[in-house]
């Protein structure tokens, strides 16, 4: 049987390649479209993924005066109002809340330009931007309440040629660069050019010791996030509460629709590829009716013929799945090179009309094992069933009839 299959492949390459191409095309499209849909959903969740928190709480300043945005020096971002440390403590005591951390995002307008500054509560290592200390590239991080010291984002440091030990001007005095941190994994809410102690940031901005403008919350159970969000809004009043799900809903009306269409398109592509290969394979078996007649005349039984073509169909399904997964993987690699802009209202970038920021990132498309398993199963089962049905039909023809026709 194996000898016959190998000989068939050598002598009828175009026929076999036609069948193989159908499966490969269907599997490749299925893998690529499923990865694209999953990638866009993952991208929708990225704006909160790097914060080290499940919930980000801010208070919008609806009464802010746009003209005040031109003020030089260090100031709270236009469009953000203050929260307090006491409010953060109230959230920490809420049922279902695991950890709470606070931060203070500032703008520094100097004569030479603009930079973002983030005051970090170093007492909460595992929550919020305090965890950025784990991604130090050079130097060290600052200690709690350490003055005159900053940690600099890697890209900002590279642009201005900063190294640990250098001095930069901020506010009304110099600050020493203690270390350089890679904040590329952080999102807009936790990303800044300069990081320093929370108490120092409050002092630079002339704010009270209990004033913050960002509260990061982690929950004990992910299923409780919606209930905790409701409790936070009841506790703090007019606040903006951001979660992964809320980002998906904001971006995601479009993202979820595109993901649904991607899934439907992927399934149709896979079934279409299997059907195309089925038609090709069925036609190939019909054209080999004379061979089947010779095989039966020389002693092959109907079940032997059926087993032969079923094995051939399964083999083509396996090969088509392998090549299709390879094609899909190459398509995923190309998808990963496509940049997209994620937008989130965080008060990080100064703008006279709105407080938004965009952060370019690549589509996080990945080849999942579930997709591979589904595509392989459908290709093998589809190839096997198609060949089995066609072979059973042809194998029951009489040898004399097939040879005469």
Secondary structure, DSSP 4 states (H G I P E B T S, - for coil): -HHHHHHHHHH-HHHHHHHHHHHHHHHHHHHHHHHHHHHHHHHHHHHHHTTT-SEEEEEE-TT--GGGGG--EEEEPTTEE-EEHHHHHHHHTSTTEEEEEEEEEEEEEETTEEEEEEEE-TT-TTSGGGGGGGGEEEE-PPPTT--SEEEEEHHHHHHHT--TT-EEEETTEEEEEEEEE--TTS-TTT--SEEEEHHHHHHHTT--TTEESEEEEEES-GGGHHHHHHHHHHHHSS-EEEEHHHHHHHHHHHHHHHHHHHHHHHHHHHHHHHHHHHHHHHHHHHHTHHHHHHHHHTT--HHHHHHHHHHHHHHHHHHHHHHHHHHHHHHHHHHTT-EEEEEE--S-S--SS---EEEEEE------HHHHHHHHHHHHHHHHHHHHHHHHHHHTS-HHHHHH-
